[in-house]
Amino acid sequence: MATTDPRVDAYLAKAAPFAQEILSHLRVLVHSTCPEVEETWKWSFPNFMYKGALLCSMAGFKEHCSFSFWKAALMENGDGVLTLTERAGMGHLGKITSLKDLPKDAILKKYIKAAMKLNEDGVKLPARAKASDKEKKELKTPEALAAELQKHPAAKAAFEAFSYSHRKEYIQWITEAKTDITRDKRIATTIQWLTEGKGRNWKYEQC
């Protein structure tokens, strides 16, 4: 039997009208496809669990919504629905501004079922190697990133909850930028992805 979460109800109630329509539709679609799904709250936005593992998530922003599968990197993409490049910072379905931006329900249900099958089979994404205590002490967050994290509580919470390796991936990506413009663009993307609970290489791993 499906399990709902009152925090998701509150989240939808506070969302912009356009987002309410999109998120409510996605919520119903997930529940109708996966009757045993369990709603939960992670990284300040709704997530869906199945068989004890994350299945998918959704989030609403000022001008768009996003929807992501936690094991998208392991899923077949025969219908070309999933966006699995770095442009997917808006989620695996791209930038959703209206119901017209969503795939047909039948197609999206097929992808949800594929994600369910991975959880049913106990398939897991590759584990990350753990860093030594000495390496962890040497990790320093760039001042520019730290300043932006202070402005975005949800992104800051996700960043601090991440493992050492996940934080290091973001920090290296930002510090390796050759110009300030590139650095600032990467920081903006970092904040966006962190707000959605995603690691730097989220398309290959479970955050």
Secondary structure, 3 states (H helix, E strand, C coil): CCECCHHHHHHHHHCCHHHHHHHHHHHHHHHHHCCCCEEEEECCEEEEEECCEEEEEEEECCCCEEEEECCHHHCCCCCCCCCCCHHHHHCCCCCECCHHHCCCHHHHHHHHHHHHHHHHCCCCCCCCCCCCHHHHHHCCCCHHHHHHHHHCHHHHHHHHHCCHHHHHHHHHHHHCCCCHHHHHHHHHHHHHHHHCCCCCCCCCCCC
